[in-house]
Amino acid sequence: MAAYWDNRRYYSLDHYLKQTYGEKMYKISLDAGMTCPNRDGTIGDRGCIFCSAGGSGDFAADRRLSITEQIRMGKEQASKKYSGNSYIAYFQAYTNTYAPVFHLRRIFTEALQHPDIRILDIATRPDCLGADVLELLEELNKIKPVWVELGLQTIHPETAGFIRRGYDLSVFEQAVSNLRAISLPVIVHTILGLPGEGTKYLLATVAYLNALDIQGVKFQLLHILKHTDLADYYRDHPFALPNMEEYYEMLGQALCALRPDITVHRITGDGPRSLLIAPLWTGHKRRVLNGLHAYLKEHDIWQGKNYREES
């Protein structure tokens, strides 16, 4: 199985892209000037507890620029480490279907019309996918592939309440069902290391996702960033965060339990160093990834190993 995944122990996004489109692509993070129902008073006014002022789009371009200009700048930045000409337009910051459909049509079409954009990748909340939005996404998917990323983070109600997620699992399940009904791939965000959640909780979330018709997952270690409510909580109520080795162990167990056909879009994450409070070791992304790949090989871990045994 490792050889099938380009000698990695999991079904990586790079492998999926090469297998499906014949080449690697580079993601350009875009900011469409959105807000979020968890910020504008509809559900709440402070956002999720871990969310930065940039709405989890801290690496995106300036929202005052046009989408076309943001893509140009993203390509220019990518040229330092990417020599290809195929890109994914990643609408990352805030909730990217939380706007009138005429506005969504304009910004998404602008991205799709760029000749170097091959895929439209939209991060949003499952409670912001009304019938009119779904109709638009289905229409756009006929032009170029459209992916939808949903921020689940955890299946556990107490933790979901603590992080102020603002919706129930039934809402998430309905969103997945609606997106799959129009043949859109669903990518789910999960967070490792949430307060009170050890490996047992993570494996329960993975088992839940295995039973759903999803196509991708992102594993993200909890980052504590400056100017967030989580930073204030961490200062007043310090809690343990995994060290690098503990993270590898948690992630290894999650990969072993994960359905082998689910593409792993992210295996770690790196918050902006200027904002990162903890864990500081995540700021060295290349070292973290190299260490992870060595750990998976050393411990004979591969995606789906235990899932197949339990099926």
C-alpha positions as CSV (number, residue, x, y, z in Angstrom):
1,M,0.0,0.0,0.0
2,A,2.9,2.4,0.8
3,A,4.2,2.1,-2.8
4,Y,0.7,2.8,-4.1
5,W,0.7,6.1,-2.3
6,D,4.1,7.3,-3.7
7,N,5.9,5.7,-0.8
8,R,3.9,7.6,1.8
9,R,1.9,5.8,4.4
10,Y,-1.3,7.7,3.7
11,Y,-3.3,8.8,0.7
12,S,-2.0,12.3,0.4
13,L,-3.5,15.2,-1.6
14,D,-0.4,15.3,-3.8
15,H,-0.9,11.7,-4.8
16,Y,-4.6,12.2,-5.4
17,L,-3.9,15.2,-7.7
18,K,-1.3,13.3,-9.7
19,Q,-3.5,10.3,-9.9
20,T,-6.6,12.3,-11.0
21,Y,-5.2,15.3,-12.9
22,G,-1.8,14.1,-13.8
23,E,0.1,16.7,-11.9
24,K,0.7,18.4,-8.6
25,M,-1.1,21.7,-8.0
26,Y,-0.4,24.6,-5.7
27,K,-3.2,26.1,-3.5
28,I,-3.6,29.9,-3.6
29,S,-5.3,31.1,-0.4
30,L,-7.9,33.8,-1.2
31,D,-9.9,36.2,1.0
32,A,-13.3,37.2,-0.5
33,G,-14.1,39.7,2.2
34,M,-16.6,37.4,4.0
35,T,-17.7,37.4,7.6
36,C,-19.3,34.5,9.6
37,P,-22.6,34.0,11.4
38,N,-20.6,33.2,14.4
39,R,-19.1,36.8,14.3
40,D,-21.9,39.0,13.0
41,G,-24.4,38.3,15.8
42,T,-26.5,35.7,13.9
43,I,-25.1,32.9,16.1
44,G,-22.4,34.7,18.1
45,D,-20.2,37.7,17.9
46,R,-16.8,36.4,18.9
47,G,-16.3,33.5,16.5
48,C,-15.0,30.1,17.4
49,I,-12.7,30.3,20.4
50,F,-9.5,29.4,18.4
51,C,-10.3,31.6,15.4
52,S,-7.9,34.4,14.6
53,A,-8.8,37.9,13.5
54,G,-8.1,36.7,10.0
55,G,-10.8,34.1,10.2
56,S,-8.4,31.2,9.7
57,G,-7.2,32.8,6.6
58,D,-3.9,34.3,7.9
59,F,-2.0,33.2,4.8
60,A,-4.5,34.6,2.4
61,A,-3.9,37.8,0.4
62,D,-5.3,41.2,1.2
63,R,-9.1,41.1,0.9
64,R,-9.1,44.6,-0.5
65,L,-7.6,43.3,-3.7
66,S,-9.7,41.7,-6.5
67,I,-9.7,37.9,-6.8
68,T,-7.7,38.2,-10.0
69,E,-5.1,40.3,-8.3
70,Q,-4.9,37.9,-5.3
71,I,-4.4,35.0,-7.7
72,R,-1.6,36.9,-9.5
73,M,0.2,37.6,-6.2
74,G,-0.3,34.0,-5.1
75,K,1.3,32.7,-8.2
76,E,4.2,35.1,-7.8
77,Q,4.8,33.9,-4.2
78,A,4.4,30.2,-5.3
79,S,7.0,30.6,-8.0
80,K,9.7,30.4,-5.3
81,K,8.9,26.7,-4.8
82,Y,6.5,25.6,-7.5
83,S,7.3,25.5,-11.2
84,G,4.0,24.3,-12.5
85,N,1.1,26.3,-14.0
86,S,-1.9,24.7,-12.3
87,Y,-3.5,26.1,-9.2
88,I,-6.3,25.5,-6.8
89,A,-8.3,28.7,-5.8
90,Y,-8.8,28.2,-2.1
91,F,-11.4,30.5,-0.6
92,Q,-10.1,30.1,3.0
93,A,-10.8,33.1,5.2
94,Y,-14.1,33.1,7.2
95,T,-17.3,31.5,5.8
96,N,-17.1,31.5,2.1
97,T,-20.8,30.8,1.3
98,Y,-22.1,33.4,3.8
99,A,-23.1,36.1,1.3
100,P,-25.9,36.7,-1.3
101,V,-25.7,34.3,-4.2
102,F,-25.1,37.1,-6.8
103,H,-21.9,38.0,-4.9
104,L,-20.8,34.4,-4.6
105,R,-21.4,33.9,-8.3
106,R,-19.3,36.9,-9.1
107,I,-16.2,36.0,-7.0
108,F,-16.3,32.3,-7.7
109,T,-16.7,32.9,-11.5
110,E,-13.8,35.4,-11.4
111,A,-11.6,32.7,-10.0
112,L,-12.8,30.0,-12.3
113,Q,-12.3,32.1,-15.4
114,H,-8.6,32.4,-14.6
115,P,-6.8,30.1,-17.1
116,D,-4.4,28.7,-14.5
117,I,-7.1,27.8,-11.9
118,R,-8.1,24.2,-12.3
119,I,-10.1,23.6,-9.1
120,L,-12.3,25.8,-6.9
121,D,-11.9,25.0,-3.2
122,I,-14.4,26.6,-0.8
123,A,-14.2,26.5,3.0
124,T,-17.5,27.1,4.8
125,R,-19.8,26.2,7.6
126,P,-22.4,23.4,7.1
127,D,-25.1,25.8,8.3
128,C,-24.4,28.2,5.4
129,L,-25.3,26.0,2.5
130,G,-28.9,26.9,1.6
131,A,-30.7,25.6,-1.5
132,D,-29.7,28.6,-3.6
133,V,-26.0,28.2,-2.7
134,L,-26.1,24.5,-3.5
135,E,-27.7,25.3,-6.9
136,L,-24.9,27.7,-7.6
137,L,-22.1,25.3,-6.6
138,E,-23.7,22.6,-8.8
139,E,-23.7,25.0,-11.7
140,L,-20.0,26.0,-11.2
141,N,-19.0,22.3,-10.8
142,K,-20.0,21.8,-14.5
143,I,-17.3,24.4,-15.4
144,K,-14.4,23.3,-13.3
145,P,-14.3,20.9,-10.3
146,V,-15.6,22.4,-7.0
147,W,-14.6,21.1,-3.6
148,V,-16.3,22.1,-0.3
149,E,-14.5,22.1,3.0
150,L,-16.5,21.9,6.2
151,G,-15.2,22.7,9.7
152,L,-16.4,19.9,12.0
153,Q,-13.4,19.9,14.4
154,T,-15.0,17.3,16.7
155,I,-18.1,15.2,17.1
156,H,-18.2,15.6,20.9
157,P,-20.9,18.0,22.1
158,E,-19.1,19.3,25.2
159,T,-16.0,20.2,23.2
160,A,-18.1,21.7,20.4
161,G,-19.8,23.9,22.9
162,F,-16.5,24.9,24.4
163,I,-15.1,26.0,21.1
164,R,-18.4,27.8,20.2
165,R,-18.9,25.9,17.0
166,G,-22.5,26.9,16.9
167,Y,-24.2,24.0,15.1
168,D,-25.3,20.4,15.9
169,L,-24.1,17.2,14.2
170,S,-27.4,16.8,12.4
171,V,-26.7,20.1,10.6
172,F,-23.3,18.8,9.5
173,E,-24.8,15.4,8.3
174,Q,-27.4,17.2,6.3
175,A,-24.8,19.4,4.6
176,V,-22.7,16.4,3.7
177,S,-25.8,14.6,2.3
178,N,-26.8,17.7,0.3
179,L,-23.3,18.2,-1.2
180,R,-23.0,14.6,-2.2
181,A,-26.4,14.7,-3.8
182,I,-25.0,17.1,-6.3
183,S,-21.7,15.2,-6.6
184,L,-19.4,17.7,-4.8
185,P,-16.5,16.3,-2.9
186,V,-16.6,17.0,0.9
187,I,-13.4,17.6,2.9
188,V,-13.7,17.7,6.7
189,H,-11.6,19.7,9.1
190,T,-10.7,18.0,12.4
191,I,-8.6,19.5,15.3
192,L,-6.3,17.3,17.4
193,G,-5.4,18.4,21.0
194,L,-8.7,20.2,21.9
195,P,-8.9,20.6,25.7
196,G,-10.1,17.4,27.3
197,E,-9.9,15.4,24.1
198,G,-7.3,12.6,24.0
199,T,-6.7,9.9,21.4
200,K,-10.0,8.1,22.3
201,Y,-12.0,11.1,21.4
202,L,-10.1,11.6,18.2
203,L,-10.6,8.0,17.1
204,A,-14.4,8.3,17.8
205,T,-14.4,11.3,15.4
206,V,-12.5,9.3,12.8
207,A,-14.9,6.4,13.1
208,Y,-17.8,8.8,12.6
209,L,-16.3,10.2,9.5
210,N,-15.6,6.7,8.1
211,A,-19.3,6.1,8.1
212,L,-20.1,9.2,6.0
213,D,-19.8,9.8,2.3
214,I,-16.8,12.1,2.6
215,Q,-13.8,12.3,0.2
216,G,-11.2,14.2,2.2
217,V,-10.0,15.1,5.7
218,K,-7.7,17.7,7.2
219,F,-5.9,16.9,10.5
220,Q,-4.8,20.0,12.3
221,L,-3.2,20.3,15.7
222,L,-4.7,22.9,17.9
223,H,-2.8,26.2,17.6
224,I,-3.1,28.9,20.2
225,L,-2.8,32.2,18.5
226,K,-2.4,35.7,19.8
227,H,-5.6,37.9,20.0
228,T,-8.0,34.9,20.3
229,D,-10.3,34.0,23.1
230,L,-8.4,30.7,23.3
231,A,-5.2,32.6,24.1
232,D,-6.9,34.3,27.0
233,Y,-8.3,30.9,28.2
234,Y,-4.9,29.3,27.9
235,R,-3.3,32.1,29.9
236,D,-5.8,31.8,32.7
237,H,-6.3,28.0,32.6
238,P,-3.2,26.4,31.1
239,F,-3.8,23.0,29.6
240,A,-1.5,20.4,28.2
241,L,-0.8,20.4,24.5
242,P,0.8,17.4,22.7
243,N,4.6,17.5,22.1
244,M,5.9,16.5,18.8
245,E,6.2,12.8,19.6
246,E,2.7,12.7,21.2
247,Y,1.3,14.3,18.1
248,Y,2.9,11.6,15.9
249,E,1.4,8.9,18.1
250,M,-2.1,10.4,18.0
251,L,-1.9,11.0,14.3
252,G,-0.6,7.5,13.7
253,Q,-3.5,6.0,15.4
254,A,-6.0,8.2,13.6
255,L,-4.4,7.2,10.2
256,C,-4.6,3.5,11.0
257,A,-8.3,3.9,11.8
258,L,-9.1,6.1,8.8
259,R,-10.9,4.7,5.8
260,P,-8.2,4.2,3.1
261,D,-10.0,5.9,0.3
262,I,-10.3,9.2,2.1
263,T,-7.7,11.7,0.8
264,V,-5.6,13.4,3.6
265,H,-5.5,17.0,2.5
266,R,-3.5,18.1,5.6
267,I,-1.5,16.1,8.0
268,T,-0.3,19.1,10.2
269,G,-0.5,22.8,10.2
270,D,1.6,25.9,10.8
271,G,0.2,29.0,12.3
272,P,1.9,32.4,11.5
273,R,5.0,32.6,13.7
274,S,4.1,36.2,14.5
275,L,0.8,35.0,16.1
276,L,1.8,31.5,17.4
277,I,1.8,31.1,21.2
278,A,1.8,27.3,21.4
279,P,2.9,24.7,20.6
280,L,6.0,26.5,19.2
281,W,7.4,23.3,17.7
282,T,4.7,23.4,15.0
283,G,6.4,26.5,13.5
284,H,9.0,24.2,11.9
285,K,6.7,22.5,9.4
286,R,9.4,20.8,7.3
287,R,11.0,19.3,10.4
288,V,7.6,18.2,11.7
289,L,6.7,16.5,8.4
290,N,10.1,14.8,8.0
291,G,9.8,13.5,11.6
292,L,6.2,12.3,11.0
293,H,7.1,10.3,7.9
294,A,10.0,8.7,9.7
295,Y,7.7,7.8,12.7
296,L,5.1,6.2,10.4
297,K,7.7,4.1,8.7
298,E,9.5,3.1,11.9
299,H,6.2,2.0,13.5
300,D,4.8,0.4,10.4
301,I,1.8,2.7,10.3
302,W,-0.3,3.2,7.2
303,Q,-3.7,4.6,6.6
304,G,-6.5,2.1,7.0
305,K,-4.5,-0.6,8.6
306,N,-6.9,-1.0,11.5
307,Y,-9.9,-0.1,9.5
308,R,-9.5,-3.1,7.3
309,E,-9.0,-5.3,10.3
310,E,-12.2,-4.1,12.0
311,S,-14.3,-4.3,8.8
